[in-house]
């Protein structure tokens, strides 16, 4: 695979920039890449990401051809709050999938073993919980698709608990993957007879 095809910045270039042309100090694709680097290293707060960028300022300046140094936490906050999250998630998923070659994608692959071992798991985000004392609690959930042999998350998606349940959401996610002869591992929640008959 071509190195450029695996470059996450190339995928982020496809995301529309919400800012006006005048006054832009940093390219959006470079900003999003720096933010993702921070998050993937465990830094989820604006100031933490900014401090990480500052520690590696020279490397980032050279990598992204930055003319104004690295962004401050104020700039990082604006990018996170105003960029279309669905677009970021879409391009991140496409990039993640481009980095993994599953067995069913290899030419002339002849094997009786599963083409891939895929783990799918849903998690709720505690900080998003609303109406915690009610039986109609609402919170944001994420489902992650993990390629076990490669050790890489190849897709992630979110849904609102009040609007959709995990079972149909994961079923739709599996359909999008278009895998052949793959072994899927999921929570017992997904082993209902009705669901199995539909599969």
N, C-alpha and C positions, 0 to 999 in steps of 0.2 A: 504493500500500500504506500502511496505517495505521502511523504512527510506532511505536505500542505493539507492533504485530505484529513489528517489526524489532528491538525492544529485547531484548538477550540476557538481561537481568536477569529479564524476564517468563518466559523459558523456564526459567531456573534456579530460579524459584519452585516448579516442579513436582517438584524433587528432594527426597526425604525428608531431613529434618534428623536426624542421628544423636544430637544433643545433647538433654539434658533442658531443659525450659522455663526452669527457674530458673537464673539466672546467665548467661544468654545476653547478651553485650555487643554482638554484631554479627549482623545477619540473614545467614543462609547464602547467599542469592542475591546480596547485596551483596559478601560475601567472595569468592565464586566469580568474580564479575565483575571484581573488583580483581585477583585472581590471573590471570585470562585476559588482562586488559590488560597485566599484567607480562610474561607469557609471550610475547604477541604483539609486545612491544617488545624481546624478546631476553633478558629476565631470568628465569632458570629456578631460581634458588636462593632459599631462604626469606628470607635477609637482604637479597638484592637486591630482591625484590618489596616487602619492608617499607620499604626505603630509598626506593624509587620512590613508594610510597604516602605516605611522610612528606614528600617533596618537593612533592607535589601535595595535601597534606592538606586545605586549605581547599576546593579544588575537589571532592574526594571527599566531604567532609562535607556539602556542599550538594547534591551529586548524589544521594547515597544516604541523606540525612537521618540521618547517624551522630551519636549522642549522646555517644559515648565516644572521639572522635577516630578515628584510623586504627589498624588492628590491628598488633600486634607480629609479629616473625618467629616467635615461639612459637605464637601463634594461627594464623598462616598455615600453619605446619607441621602442626598438628593437623587443620586443614581438609583439607589435601592428603592426609594419610595415612589419614584416617578416612571421608571422603566416598566413596560408591560411584562409582568411576571410569566404569563402564559407563553409569551414568545421566548423568554429566556429558558423556560423549562423545555419547550419544544426543541430549541437548538442544542441545549445541553444533552438531551436524550439522543438526538441524532449524532452528536459528537461521540457520546459514550458507546453507542452501537457501532460506530465506524472504527472504534479502537479494538473491537473484539471480533475474531473470526471463529464462528461456531463450526462444528464438524459438518453440518448439512450445507454449509456454504463452500466447502472445499471441493475442488473439481475431482470427479471420478472416485469419490469416497465410497468404498465398499466395506460395510461393517454391520455386524448384528447388534452392536452396542448402541445406546441412545446417542443421538446426534449432539445432545447437550443436556446438562443437568441444570435446571433452572429453579431457583428458590424464589417464591413470591410471598411477601409478608406485609401486612398492614399495621401501621402504628398511628396512634392518636397523639396530637400535640397538646400536652397538658396546659400550656400557657394560653391556648385558644379556647378553653372551656368556658361556656356561657350557661347561665341558669343551672349551676351546679347542684342546687338543692331540689331541682325539679326532675321528674321522671322523663321529661322531654329535653334532656341536656343536648346542647349543640356544641360541636367541636370540629376542628379540621383534622382530617386523617390523610396519611400518605401511604401509598403502596409502592414497594420497591421490588424491582425485578433484578435478581442477582445471578449472574453466570458463575456457578460454583467453581468450575475447573479453572476459569481465568481469574477468579477473584475480583470481579468488576461488576458494579451496578450498571446495567445497560438501559434501564428505564426507571423513571420515577414519576408518579402522578398523584395529585391530591383531589380530595372530594370533601364535601360538607356533610357531616353525619345526619343532619335533619333532612337533607335533600336526597341522599342516596345511601344505600347500604353497601357493605363491603363485597357481598357475593356478586351482584350484577356488575359492579364496578370492576372487579378482578376478572370476571368472565370477558368483559369487553376488552380489557387490557391484554388478555391471552390471545384474543382474536387479532389484535393489532400486531402481535409479535410474529405471526405467520411462521411458526417453527414446524419442522417435520421431524417426527420420530424423537421428540424431546421428552425427557423425564422431568415432570413438574413436581415439586414438593410445596404443599400449602398447609395451612392450619386445618384442623378437623372441621372447622366451620364450613369448609367448601366440599365436604364429602356427603352432602345430602342427596338422597335418591333422585329427587327431581332434577337436581343439577347434573348428576351423572348421566341421566337419561338424555339430557339436552346436549351433552358433550359429544 
